[in-house]
C-alpha cells in the first residue's frame, strides 16, 4: 500500500487502472477498483489529496430528491452512492448525522412550488417526502423565523464528514493494494497498443486503463488524452460561513430554500462537527484556483442566516471559506467510457459529488465490466478505521494516553496529531493537518495552539508554519 | 472514570485565576484546586516577553514571563494545588466539572467554581476579511507564543491591523524576533491606545497609517501582499508576508455558551452580580472573561476581591443572590457593562469595589449616570475612548433597597470632542 513520498521514484510496473485526481470521485474510484481486484495507481498534482473541488462543500449526503429524473447519470449515482454510504459508513468508522431536511417556502409563490418538488421527489424514489404546515415546521424548528409558510420534509437527508469519508475510501484502497503519488502532475499521455504511457512532472507511469477524475481540470485532461475537451469546465465558486458551535443548538435539520432556475440557493445546516453552516453562494468565474472569500458576500450570507434564524445574531462566526464546483455547460454528469482507447472520463461532477461518489465508482466499474474488463474481486478485504473527529464521538480526548489537548476549541489531542503524521497519507501542509484533525479550525483560529503546532509540525510540511523552519 | 472533589475549583491559571486561588489559600480555605489547560500556568503574560507587568503586585516593573512564573510560585507557596494539562470540557449544575487530561475524562465536583478563562482576539475569519487564506495570518496571541515560547518567526515583514495596546505588543514582539512590520493600520483617525504610543512604530521603522482599512489578503501559499483602502476609497497594494490581527478582544466563554449559566449578550460573558456570581450561585467569574480587555494587574486585583466573596459564599455570609436588582441600558454607545445585577443588601460595601465597568463603542464625551425609576443615583462627566475602561461607582446599598431596576444612561455633550 505505498503512498510514495516526495523523493521516491515512481513505480515502473504496469497498473491495471491509473486514476488521475484524488478528489472525492478519484478516492471512491480507487476503492471500488481495488476491491474488485484491479491494481490501481492514483496520481494527484497537489501536495495533498482532496485539495480541489472536494475540499469545500456543504457536507450533505443527499437522497437525490431534487436530482435530475431517473435515467440521468446523476440520479443513478446519487441513489447508489447514498445507499452504499449507509451500508459502509460504520465499518469505516465514518459518522452520519441523520437530521433530515426541510425545503422552506417563505411566501405563497414558493409554497405553490412545493407540490412540484414533492412530485419530483416521489418520481426520484424518495417516498418519505411530504409537505408539512407552518405549525409542524415550528414545532420541529422553534428558532426559525415565524414567517415561514410551509415546507417539504425529506427525512433521509443527512450530514457527513466531507473530508474523512473520501479519505477513508482512499485509505481502504491503499490498504487493499492501491498506490498513491502526490505532487505528481499529468503532462501528457499516449495510448500505444494496449497500454497508456503517461508523462508526469516526476517521470513516466504505465497503465492499461486511465480514468480521468481530474475535477476542475477534467476538460484539460480530456483534451490531453483524447485530443478534444469533450465539455467545458465552468468553475462556480461557493462561499460559506461557519458559525460557532453554540449556534448549532438553534436547528435540528438541514434547511433548504425553494430552488430557482439558476441555483439551489443558500442552505442553513448543522455540520458533523457541531457547528452551523450557511452557504453556498453561486458565482460563475473563469479561475479554477481562485477560492478567495469576499466580505460583501460573507456579510450577505450572515444576513441571510439571520433572516432564517433570528437567534443567530447572538453567535459568532468561526470560519469562512470558499470552494469551486466543476460545473459544465451540461446539466448532467459527463461520465463516458472510450473502450477503444481504454479511457474513461468522469467529468462535470458538480455539487452532488460527495453524495454520489460511491455510486459513480460503481457505475464506472459496471461499464468497465460491460466493456470486457475482468478481475477477480478480493474475497476478504481490510476495513481501515478512520479516527473519529466528528462531534458525536467518542473522541480521543475522552480516552487515556491522549497526550493532552493541543487545540482547545476543537478538543484535538497531541496523540491525534501524531497519529495523523504516522498514519498512511500523512499531511504535507497545515491545511492537510487541519482537515485530518480539525486543529486550528475552531473559534480562536490558532490564538492558543498555533505556537505548539509550529513545534509539532517541524520538518513535516512543504510550506512550514515558521519562515525559518 | 476517575472522580474527585474539592472545595473551590478555579478554571484558568492566568493572573485573575492565580489571584483568586492564592488569596483563598491565604484566607485559610483548604481544598483549592486551580485547573490550567496548558502545560504551564500563568496565562497570557507567559508569552508577553516585554514590560510592564507586576507593578501593582510586586512593586516593580517586570516582563510577562517572569511575572507569570512569580505569580505561580506565590500560589504554590501558599498551598494552592495547580493542575496543568487539565482542560475543562463541560460545566454542570451543582458544581460538576468534566475534565480532559492525558488520562482521559475525569469528573471533579466542587462546592464553588470560579471561571477565569480570560479573553482572546478576534481572528481574521470572524472579521469577514476578503481574500485568500494563506499561511502567515494570525492574531497577536499566536505571534507572541510562537516568538517567546517557541523562538520561531511566522513571517519577516507583516502588516499589523489595529492600534490597541496589544497591537503595540505585537510591534515589540516583532522587534524582539528581528521581524520588521511594513506598517500598522487602523480605520480610525487616532490610535486606540494612548496617543504617546504613536511614535513607537516610526521609531522601529514601520509606517503608521491611520484612516486605512484592510481590503483584501493576497497570496497562494503564504501572504504575498495586501490591498488597503484609504478614507477616500483609494485602494493600493502593499507587499508583506504576513498579517497580524491585533485586539478586538472577546470573552473566552466557550464553557459558558454550552452550559446552564446565563450569558450576557453585550459582553459575551456570563451575567454576574457585583460579587462576580453567575446565574447559578455556585459559579463565579472573574478577570478578562468579564471585561475584555484589561491589564494583568487589574485582573489580579479583581481576583483578590472575588476570593473574598467566594470565601464568604462558602461561609454563607455573602448576601443571597435571590434579592437582586438588574442593571440595564438602552444607550447605543455602550458596548457592554458588568456586573448586570446588584445583590441586596450589600453587606460588603465596606470593601473597595470599582463599581460598574463599561466599554464604549466610540470616542465621546458626556454625562454617565446610574438611575432608578425616579432619579439619578450617581453620575459624572466623562471622556471616553473605545476599548478603554470606564468606571461608574455603585451607590450605597441602602439607596438601592427600594429599586426595581437600575438603568445606565449616557448623555453625549454637544461640544465637539477635542
Contacts between the chains, C-beta under 8 A, distances in Angstrom:
chain1	res1	chain2	res2	distance
A	241	B	128	8.0
A	244	B	257	7.2
A	245	B	254	7.8
A	245	B	257	7.7
A	245	B	258	7.2
A	246	B	254	7.9
A	246	B	257	3.9
A	246	B	258	6.4
A	289	B	220	7.6
A	291	B	132	7.1
A	291	B	133	7.7
A	292	B	130	6.7
A	292	B	131	5.4
A	292	B	132	5.2
A	292	B	216	7.5
A	293	B	128	7.9
A	293	B	129	7.9
A	293	B	130	6.1
A	293	B	131	6.9
A	293	B	133	7.4
A	294	B	130	5.0
A	295	B	128	5.2
A	295	B	129	6.5
A	295	B	130	4.4
A	298	B	128	4.4
A	298	B	130	8.0
A	299	B	128	6.1
A	302	B	128	7.3
A	314	B	265	5.6
A	316	B	126	5.6
A	316	B	250	7.3
A	316	B	268	7.9
A	317	B	125	6.2
A	317	B	126	4.8
A	317	B	128	6.7
A	318	B	125	6.5
A	318	B	126	7.1
A	319	B	125	4.8
A	320	B	125	4.9
A	320	B	128	6.4
A	321	B	133	7.0
A	397	B	87	7.6
A	397	B	89	7.1
A	397	B	100	4.4
A	397	B	104	7.8
A	397	B	105	7.7
A	398	B	100	6.9
A	398	B	104	5.7
A	398	B	105	4.7
A	399	B	104	5.1
A	400	B	102	7.4
A	400	B	103	5.0
A	400	B	104	4.2
A	401	B	102	6.7
A	401	B	103	7.7
A	401	B	104	7.8
A	402	B	100	7.6
A	402	B	102	6.1
A	402	B	104	6.8
A	403	B	102	6.1
A	404	B	39	7.2
A	404	B	85	4.6
A	404	B	87	7.7
A	404	B	101	7.0
A	404	B	102	5.1
A	405	B	37	6.5
A	405	B	87	4.7
A	405	B	100	5.9
A	408	B	37	5.8
A	408	B	87	6.1
A	409	B	254	6.9
A	411	B	87	7.7
A	411	B	89	6.8
A	411	B	100	7.0
A	430	B	135	6.4
A	443	B	126	7.9
A	443	B	254	6.6
A	444	B	120	5.2
A	444	B	123	6.6
A	444	B	139	7.9
A	444	B	252	7.7
A	445	B	123	3.7
A	445	B	124	6.9
A	445	B	125	5.7
A	445	B	126	7.9
A	445	B	139	7.5
A	446	B	123	7.3
A	446	B	138	6.0
A	446	B	139	7.3
A	446	B	142	5.0
A	447	B	120	4.6
A	447	B	121	6.1
A	447	B	123	6.7
A	447	B	139	4.8
A	447	B	141	4.4
A	447	B	142	5.5
A	448	B	38	8.0
A	448	B	120	7.3
A	448	B	141	7.1
A	448	B	142	7.9
A	448	B	145	7.9
A	450	B	138	5.9
A	450	B	142	3.8
A	450	B	145	7.0
A	450	B	146	6.3
A	450	B	154	7.8
A	451	B	47	7.5
A	451	B	142	6.5
A	451	B	145	3.5
A	451	B	146	4.4
A	451	B	149	5.3
A	451	B	150	4.8
A	451	B	152	7.5
A	452	B	145	7.8
A	452	B	150	7.7
A	454	B	146	5.6
A	454	B	150	5.6
A	454	B	152	5.1
A	454	B	154	7.5
A	455	B	150	5.5
A	455	B	152	8.0
A	463	B	135	5.9
A	463	B	221	4.9
A	463	B	222	6.6
A	465	B	135	6.6
A	465	B	146	7.8
A	465	B	152	7.5
A	465	B	154	6.4
A	466	B	146	6.9
A	466	B	152	3.9
A	466	B	153	5.7
A	466	B	154	5.6
A	467	B	153	5.3
A	467	B	154	6.7
A	467	B	155	5.9
A	467	B	156	5.9
A	467	B	241	7.4
A	468	B	152	6.6
A	468	B	153	5.6
A	469	B	152	6.9
